[in-house]
Amino acid sequence: MRREDSLLGMSARATVKVLRSAAFVLLVLVSRLLLPVLRLGAAGGVLLFGFCALFRRDLGTPMWAGAALAFAAVALELALGAAIRALAPSDVVVITEV
């Protein structure tokens, strides 16, 4: 009975490692497509906020929408990076581009 528990535990740990590695690879591939979109959204939000703040002070709603868009894009990018680092296998070093 002890050996069966040991085999069951080993297979459970192996299954978790496989699922974790698959999620890591999937997030890395998705991030390659999603990061440029998020960065474009952040830049657009900053430009919209800056334009409205400097030239069109009467447009308060678009100004704050641009700020929210920029903040949300940066927060999603940071969350995606944190998720990738959390799921990375122990022998993988995650280096982000600057």
C-alpha positions in Angstrom: 0.0 0.0 0.0 2.8 2.4 0.7 4.3 1.9 -2.8 0.9 2.7 -4.4 0.7 5.9 -2.5 4.2 6.8 -3.6 3.4 6.1 -7.2 0.2 8.0 -7.0 2.0 11.0 -5.5 4.8 10.8 -8.1 2.3 10.7 -11.0 0.3 13.6 -9.5 3.5 15.7 -9.2 4.4 14.9 -12.8 1.0 15.8 -14.0 1.2 19.2 -12.2 4.6 19.9 -13.7 3.4 19.1 -17.2 0.3 21.3 -16.8 2.5 24.1 -15.3 5.0 23.9 -18.2 2.1 23.9 -20.8 0.6 27.0 -19.2 4.1 28.6 -19.2 4.6 28.0 -22.9 1.1 29.1 -23.7 1.5 32.4 -21.7 4.9 33.1 -23.4 3.4 32.6 -26.9 0.3 34.7 -26.0 2.5 37.4 -24.5 4.4 37.8 -27.8 1.2 38.7 -29.5 -0.4 40.7 -26.6 2.5 42.8 -25.4 2.7 45.0 -28.6 -1.1 45.6 -28.4 -0.8 46.5 -24.7 2.1 48.9 -25.3 0.2 50.5 -28.2 -2.8 51.0 -25.9 -0.6 52.5 -23.2 1.0 54.9 -25.6 -2.4 55.9 -27.1 -3.8 56.5 -23.6 -0.9 58.7 -22.6 -1.2 60.7 -25.9 -5.0 61.1 -25.4 -4.6 62.1 -21.8 -1.8 64.6 -22.6 -3.6 66.1 -25.6 -6.8 66.6 -23.6 -5.0 67.9 -20.6 -3.0 70.4 -22.5 -5.3 71.6 -25.4 -8.9 70.5 -24.7 -9.6 70.9 -21.0 -13.3 70.8 -21.7 -13.1 67.1 -22.7 -12.8 65.6 -19.2 -14.3 62.2 -20.0 -11.9 61.3 -22.9 -9.0 62.7 -20.8 -9.7 60.3 -17.9 -10.5 57.5 -20.3 -7.0 57.9 -21.8 -5.5 57.8 -18.3 -7.5 54.7 -17.4 -6.5 53.0 -20.7 -2.8 53.7 -20.1 -3.0 52.5 -16.5 -4.9 49.4 -17.4 -2.5 48.5 -20.2 0.5 48.8 -18.0 -1.1 46.9 -15.2 -2.0 44.0 -17.6 1.5 43.9 -18.9 2.9 43.7 -15.4 0.4 41.0 -14.4 1.3 39.0 -17.5 5.0 39.2 -16.7 4.4 38.2 -13.1 2.3 35.2 -14.2 5.1 34.1 -16.7 7.7 34.4 -13.9 5.5 32.5 -11.5 4.9 29.6 -13.9 8.5 29.4 -15.2 10.2 26.1 -14.4 13.1 26.3 -11.9 15.8 25.9 -14.5 14.4 28.7 -16.8 15.6 32.3 -16.4 13.0 34.8 -17.7 14.7 37.9 -19.2 12.4 40.6 -20.4 13.3 43.1 -23.1 13.8 46.6 -22.1 
